[in-house]
Amino acid sequence: MSDVAQECAELVASRRVGAYHHLTFVAPGIAKLARPGQFVAVAVGGEEPATLLRRCFSLHKVSPAGAHRGTVDLVVSAVGAGTRWLTALRTHDRTDVVGPLGRPFPLPKEPVATVLVGGGYGSAPLFWLADTLRSRGCRVDMVLGAATEERLFGAVEARRSADSVVVTTDDGSVGHRGWVSDVLPAVITHSRAAVVYACGPMGMLRSVTEVAAEHGAVAQVAVEESMACGVGVCMTCVMPVRGNDGATRMVRSCVEGPVFRGDRVRWDAFADGRCLVPEDAVGAAAMRAH
């Protein structure tokens, strides 16, 4: 894959941001190739066999040039052995990183109004996207949501990256009490947005897609399916998506995604944290027969 690099990346900065860790690695090859919405697969655990698989993270920011010759920024939530190992790295430690991977956010050919919606640290890739859209003359409004104030990411940074920012929390600890879908209709109406970009939990992405459709906007969503390899080999991140021909196929989030048109995703197949194969999906009958 000529558009993908593998690098032994050096950690040059690490800081705690609320419930998350913001890590900066020197990875010039990846930084040169990356686009907003793509991700990297990071080796974790050193020699520990229990953390053999890589962990995949959206690219928060990329600096193709500078004092460190190209850096990539990741936002990590330390919830398991692999992510705890990663966030415990010290400055100048190194680990193997592969990227950029996946399909980036599609960008408008002409300046249009856009709304960017993030849930928790799913908002991480939206700031680079916001800067890119504004450089193209697009209006950018942001909606950031989380369960609590601590679980929000980038509320302060958003005010520098967007024309307006609305914050929601489930418990009302900051901003509007409720979900992003509660405030999104008013934001789309006020901005007259043509495109809504979103990244976060699958339930949130479904709601964002529905609200966008009701207001005549196109939703582009970056899904958060679990990825074991990140390069399309293991098939653990497959999900049902309608193609241009209207047929539903099980596609790989890491290769055909992670960005999809929201109205193409078969949200009805997701329930209780699981993704099922719709009965009308291509190949489903053959799978049932075996």
TAMO-V362581 format. One record per backbone hydrogen bond with DSSP energy under -0.5 kcal/mol. CO is the residue of the C=O (numbers start at 0). NH is the residue of the N-H. E is the energy in kcal/mol with one decimal. If there is no record, write none. Layout:
BEGIN
co->CO nh->NH e->E
co->CO nh->NH e->E
END
This chain:
BEGIN
co->0 nh->3 e->-1.5
co->4 nh->98 e->-2.6
co->6 nh->8 e->-1.2
co->6 nh->96 e->-3.0
co->8 nh->94 e->-1.9
co->9 nh->25 e->-2.7
co->10 nh->91 e->-3.6
co->12 nh->23 e->-2.6
co->14 nh->21 e->-3.2
co->16 nh->19 e->-2.2
co->19 nh->16 e->-2.9
co->20 nh->22 e->-0.6
co->20 nh->75 e->-2.9
co->21 nh->14 e->-1.9
co->22 nh->73 e->-2.8
co->23 nh->11 e->-2.8
co->23 nh->12 e->-1.2
co->24 nh->26 e->-0.7
co->24 nh->71 e->-2.5
co->25 nh->9 e->-0.9
co->26 nh->30 e->-2.6
co->27 nh->31 e->-2.0
co->28 nh->32 e->-1.0
co->29 nh->33 e->-1.9
co->34 nh->37 e->-2.0
co->35 nh->104 e->-2.6
co->37 nh->58 e->-2.2
co->38 nh->100 e->-3.0
co->39 nh->41 e->-0.5
co->39 nh->56 e->-2.4
co->40 nh->97 e->-2.4
co->41 nh->54 e->-2.5
co->44 nh->47 e->-2.4
co->47 nh->50 e->-1.3
co->48 nh->51 e->-1.1
co->54 nh->41 e->-3.4
co->56 nh->39 e->-2.4
co->57 nh->59 e->-0.6
co->57 nh->74 e->-0.5
co->59 nh->127 e->-0.7
co->60 nh->72 e->-2.7
co->61 nh->63 e->-0.5
co->62 nh->70 e->-2.2
co->65 nh->68 e->-1.8
co->69 nh->26 e->-1.8
co->70 nh->62 e->-2.7
co->71 nh->24 e->-2.8
co->72 nh->59 e->-2.7
co->72 nh->60 e->-0.9
co->73 nh->22 e->-2.7
co->75 nh->20 e->-2.5
co->75 nh->77 e->-0.6
co->76 nh->78 e->-1.5
co->79 nh->83 e->-2.4
co->80 nh->84 e->-2.0
co->81 nh->85 e->-2.1
co->82 nh->86 e->-2.5
co->83 nh->87 e->-0.9
co->85 nh->88 e->-1.3
co->89 nh->92 e->-2.5
co->92 nh->10 e->-3.1
co->94 nh->8 e->-2.2
co->95 nh->42 e->-3.0
co->96 nh->6 e->-2.8
co->97 nh->40 e->-2.6
co->98 nh->4 e->-3.8
co->100 nh->38 e->-2.1
co->102 nh->258 e->-0.7
co->111 nh->138 e->-0.7
co->112 nh->193 e->-2.6
co->112 nh->194 e->-1.3
co->113 nh->140 e->-2.0
co->114 nh->196 e->-2.7
co->115 nh->142 e->-2.8
co->116 nh->198 e->-2.0
co->117 nh->144 e->-2.6
co->118 nh->121 e->-2.0
co->119 nh->122 e->-1.3
co->120 nh->123 e->-1.5
co->121 nh->124 e->-0.5
co->122 nh->125 e->-1.8
co->122 nh->126 e->-0.5
co->123 nh->126 e->-0.9
co->124 nh->128 e->-1.2
co->125 nh->129 e->-2.5
co->126 nh->130 e->-2.1
co->127 nh->131 e->-2.1
co->128 nh->132 e->-2.8
co->129 nh->133 e->-2.5
co->130 nh->134 e->-1.7
co->131 nh->135 e->-0.7
co->132 nh->135 e->-1.0
co->132 nh->137 e->-2.3
co->133 nh->136 e->-1.6
co->138 nh->113 e->-2.3
co->139 nh->162 e->-3.8
co->139 nh->163 e->-0.8
co->140 nh->115 e->-3.0
co->141 nh->165 e->-2.2
co->142 nh->117 e->-2.5
co->143 nh->167 e->-2.5
co->144 nh->119 e->-3.3
co->145 nh->169 e->-1.8
co->146 nh->170 e->-1.6
co->147 nh->150 e->-0.5
co->147 nh->151 e->-0.5
co->148 nh->151 e->-1.1
co->149 nh->18 e->-1.7
co->153 nh->157 e->-2.6
co->154 nh->158 e->-0.6
co->155 nh->158 e->-0.9
co->156 nh->159 e->-1.5
co->156 nh->160 e->-1.1
co->157 nh->161 e->-1.9
co->163 nh->141 e->-2.6
co->165 nh->143 e->-2.5
co->166 nh->175 e->-2.9
co->167 nh->145 e->-1.1
co->168 nh->171 e->-0.8
co->168 nh->177 e->-2.4
co->175 nh->168 e->-2.4
co->175 nh->177 e->-0.5
co->178 nh->181 e->-1.3
co->178 nh->182 e->-0.7
co->179 nh->182 e->-0.7
co->179 nh->183 e->-1.9
co->180 nh->184 e->-0.6
co->182 nh->186 e->-1.6
co->183 nh->187 e->-2.7
co->184 nh->188 e->-2.4
co->185 nh->189 e->-2.6
co->186 nh->190 e->-2.4
co->187 nh->191 e->-1.9
co->187 nh->192 e->-1.2
co->193 nh->217 e->-2.5
co->194 nh->114 e->-1.9
co->195 nh->219 e->-2.9
co->196 nh->116 e->-3.1
co->197 nh->221 e->-2.9
co->198 nh->118 e->-1.9
co->200 nh->204 e->-2.1
co->201 nh->205 e->-2.2
co->202 nh->206 e->-1.8
co->203 nh->207 e->-2.7
co->204 nh->208 e->-2.4
co->205 nh->209 e->-2.2
co->206 nh->210 e->-2.5
co->207 nh->211 e->-2.7
co->208 nh->212 e->-2.3
co->209 nh->213 e->-2.0
co->210 nh->214 e->-1.1
co->211 nh->214 e->-0.7
co->211 nh->216 e->-2.9
co->212 nh->215 e->-1.5
co->217 nh->195 e->-3.1
co->218 nh->220 e->-0.5
co->218 nh->261 e->-2.7
co->219 nh->197 e->-2.2
co->220 nh->222 e->-0.7
co->220 nh->259 e->-2.6
co->221 nh->199 e->-0.9
co->227 nh->53 e->-0.6
co->234 nh->237 e->-0.7
co->236 nh->252 e->-1.3
co->238 nh->250 e->-2.7
co->239 nh->265 e->-2.4
co->240 nh->248 e->-2.3
co->242 nh->245 e->-1.9
co->246 nh->242 e->-2.6
co->247 nh->281 e->-3.2
co->248 nh->240 e->-2.4
co->248 nh->250 e->-0.8
co->250 nh->238 e->-2.1
co->250 nh->252 e->-0.5
co->251 nh->254 e->-0.7
co->251 nh->255 e->-1.7
co->251 nh->256 e->-1.1
co->256 nh->102 e->-2.8
co->257 nh->222 e->-2.6
co->257 nh->259 e->-0.5
co->259 nh->220 e->-2.9
co->260 nh->263 e->-2.0
co->260 nh->264 e->-0.7
co->261 nh->264 e->-0.9
co->263 nh->241 e->-3.3
co->264 nh->266 e->-1.7
co->265 nh->268 e->-2.0
co->266 nh->269 e->-1.7
co->268 nh->275 e->-2.7
co->270 nh->273 e->-2.0
co->273 nh->270 e->-2.5
co->273 nh->275 e->-0.5
co->275 nh->277 e->-0.7
co->277 nh->280 e->-1.7
co->280 nh->283 e->-2.2
co->282 nh->286 e->-1.9
co->283 nh->287 e->-2.2
co->284 nh->288 e->-1.9
co->285 nh->289 e->-1.1
END
